[in-house]
């Protein structure tokens, strides 16, 4: 909880001085694979919006747009310049191997999961580009990933500001377990939707 308070204390002056510009820049840059406090700024901006110091709709609009655009730029950098990044080892071989394994295993679902896994989320979109993930698949996954991420770190803090510190502390302590549960739920929902679609298709064909 002390670390959460420290983040709020450190980042609030930035948002008060530069407003939505610094929020957009940090989130977009983070999406391109460059370390930046985009997610932390989003949480603080959401808390400021809850106290009336910022506009929550504006925070959410800026956060979603900046994240989607930044991630997309990261993807195209990976597609166009992936060979340069790997040759110069700007992305370490160990990180690249992790990314490929993660993408091969989870595909589009991996984009959603990666938004909440430190060490992977910063390079996931570039990794998708290097791995030549189909553009349609990437943009669909990116849309879902950014939306889920915004709900968790943009909407939730504004409405659960008194509970945000213990919730984030719990999440950081049990990060892997939390996302195993989320992955199971998402897979179950996709399977149920697919089954329903198949049944509807059979009925139509009859």
C-alpha positions in Angstrom: 0.0 0.0 0.0 2.9 2.3 0.7 4.2 1.7 -2.9 0.8 2.6 -4.3 0.7 5.8 -2.3 4.3 6.6 -3.5 3.2 6.2 -7.1 0.2 8.5 -6.6 2.4 11.1 -4.9 5.0 11.0 -7.6 2.7 11.0 -10.6 0.0 13.4 -9.6 2.1 16.5 -10.2 2.9 15.3 -13.7 -0.8 14.9 -14.5 -1.6 18.2 -12.9 1.1 20.0 -15.0 0.8 18.2 -18.3 -2.7 16.7 -18.1 -3.9 14.4 -20.9 -0.9 15.0 -23.0 1.5 13.2 -20.7 -1.1 10.4 -20.2 -1.4 9.8 -23.9 2.4 10.0 -24.5 3.3 7.6 -21.7 0.6 5.0 -22.7 1.5 5.2 -26.4 5.2 4.9 -25.8 4.7 2.0 -23.5 2.7 0.3 -26.2 5.6 0.7 -28.6 7.8 -1.3 -26.3 9.6 1.6 -24.6 9.4 1.5 -20.7 7.2 4.2 -19.5 4.7 4.7 -16.5 1.7 4.6 -18.8 -0.3 2.1 -16.7 0.5 3.8 -13.4 -0.5 7.2 -14.9 -3.8 5.7 -16.0 -4.5 4.5 -12.5 -3.6 7.9 -11.0 -5.6 9.8 -13.6 -8.6 7.6 -12.9 -8.3 8.4 -9.1 -8.0 12.1 -9.9 -11.1 11.8 -12.1 -13.0 10.2 -9.2 -12.2 13.3 -7.1 -13.3 15.7 -9.8 -9.8 16.9 -10.8 -10.0 15.2 -14.3 -12.7 14.1 -16.6 -13.2 10.3 -16.5 -14.6 10.1 -20.0 -11.6 12.0 -21.3 -9.2 9.8 -19.3 -10.8 6.7 -20.8 -10.9 8.0 -24.3 -7.3 9.2 -24.2 -6.1 6.0 -22.5 -7.9 3.7 -25.0 -6.8 5.6 -28.1 -3.2 6.0 -27.0 -2.9 2.3 -26.1 -4.5 1.1 -29.3 -2.3 3.4 -31.5 0.9 2.7 -29.5 0.3 -1.1 -29.6 -0.4 -0.9 -33.4 2.8 1.1 -34.0 4.7 -1.5 -32.0 3.2 -4.3 -34.1 4.3 -2.5 -37.4 7.8 -1.9 -36.0 8.0 -5.6 -35.3 6.7 -6.5 -38.8 9.0 -4.0 -40.7 12.1 -3.8 -38.5 12.0 -7.1 -36.5 15.2 -8.4 -38.2 17.1 -5.2 -37.2 15.9 -5.4 -33.6 16.9 -9.0 -33.3 20.2 -8.6 -35.1 21.3 -5.7 -32.9 19.9 -7.5 -29.9 17.8 -4.5 -28.8 15.4 -7.2 -27.8 17.3 -9.9 -25.9 17.2 -13.4 -27.4 15.7 -14.8 -24.1 12.9 -12.2 -24.2 12.3 -13.0 -27.9 12.1 -16.8 -27.1 9.6 -16.1 -24.3 7.5 -14.0 -26.7 7.4 -16.6 -29.4 6.5 -19.3 -27.0 3.7 -17.1 -25.5 2.3 -16.1 -28.9 2.4 -19.7 -30.2 0.7 -21.0 -27.1 -2.0 -18.4 -26.6 -2.4 -16.6 -29.9 -5.0 -13.7 -29.7 -5.8 -14.6 -26.1 -2.1 -14.0 -25.3 -2.6 -10.3 -26.2 -5.2 -10.0 -23.5 -3.3 -11.9 -20.9 0.0 -10.1 -21.7 -1.5 -6.7 -20.8 -1.3 -7.8 -17.1 2.1 -9.6 -17.1 5.1 -7.4 -16.4 8.1 -8.2 -18.6 6.0 -9.4 -21.5 3.4 -6.7 -22.0 6.1 -4.1 -23.0 7.3 -6.2 -25.9 4.2 -8.2 -26.8 3.0 -6.1 -29.7 6.5 -5.9 -31.2 6.7 -9.7 -30.7 3.5 -10.2 -32.6 4.9 -8.2 -35.5 8.2 -10.2 -35.5 6.2 -13.4 -35.3 4.2 -12.2 -38.3 0.8 -12.6 -36.6 -1.9 -11.9 -39.2 -3.0 -8.2 -39.0 -6.7 -9.0 -38.7 -6.0 -11.3 -35.7 -3.7 -8.8 -34.1 -6.1 -5.9 -34.4 -9.0 -7.9 -33.1 -6.9 -9.1 -30.1 -5.5 -5.6 -29.6 -9.1 -4.1 -29.5 -10.1 -6.7 -26.8 -6.9 -6.4 -24.9 -7.0 -2.6 -24.7 -10.7 -2.6 -23.7 -10.2 -5.2 -20.9 -7.1 -3.4 -19.7 -8.9 0.0 -19.6 -11.8 -1.5 -17.6 -9.3 -2.8 -15.0 -6.9 0.1 -14.7 -9.1 3.0 -15.9 -12.6 2.4 -14.8 -12.2 0.2 -11.7 -9.9 2.7 -9.8 -12.4 5.5 -10.2 -15.3 3.5 -8.7 -13.3 1.4 -6.2 -10.8 4.1 -5.1 -10.9 3.0 -1.4 -10.3 -0.6 -2.3 -7.7 0.0 -5.1 -4.6 -0.3 -2.9 -5.4 -3.7 -1.3 -6.8 -5.0 -4.7 -3.5 -4.1 -6.5 -1.4 -5.5 -3.6 -3.3 -8.8 -3.9 -3.0 -8.8 -7.7 0.8 -8.3 -7.6 1.2 -11.0 -4.9 -0.9 -13.6 -6.8 -0.5 -12.3 -10.4 0.0 -15.8 -12.0 -3.0 -17.3 -10.1 -5.2 -14.4 -11.0 -4.5 -14.8 -14.7 -4.9 -18.6 -14.7 -8.4 -18.0 -13.4 -9.1 -15.2 -16.0 -7.7 -17.4 -18.8 -10.0 -20.3 -17.8 -13.0 -18.0 -17.7 -12.3 -16.5 -21.1 -11.7 -19.9 -22.7 -14.9 -21.2 -21.1 -16.9 -18.2 -22.5 -15.4 -18.6 -26.0 -16.2 -22.3 -26.0 -19.8 -21.6 -24.9 -20.2 -19.0 -27.6 -18.7 -21.3 -30.2 -21.0 -24.2 -29.1 -24.1 -21.9 -29.3 -23.0 -20.7 -32.7 -22.6 -24.3 -33.9 -26.0 -25.3 -32.7 -27.6 -22.2 -34.3 -25.9 -23.1 -37.6 -27.2 -26.7 -37.4 -30.8 -25.4 -36.8 -30.5 -23.0 -39.8 -29.2 -25.7 -42.1 -32.1 -28.0 -41.2 
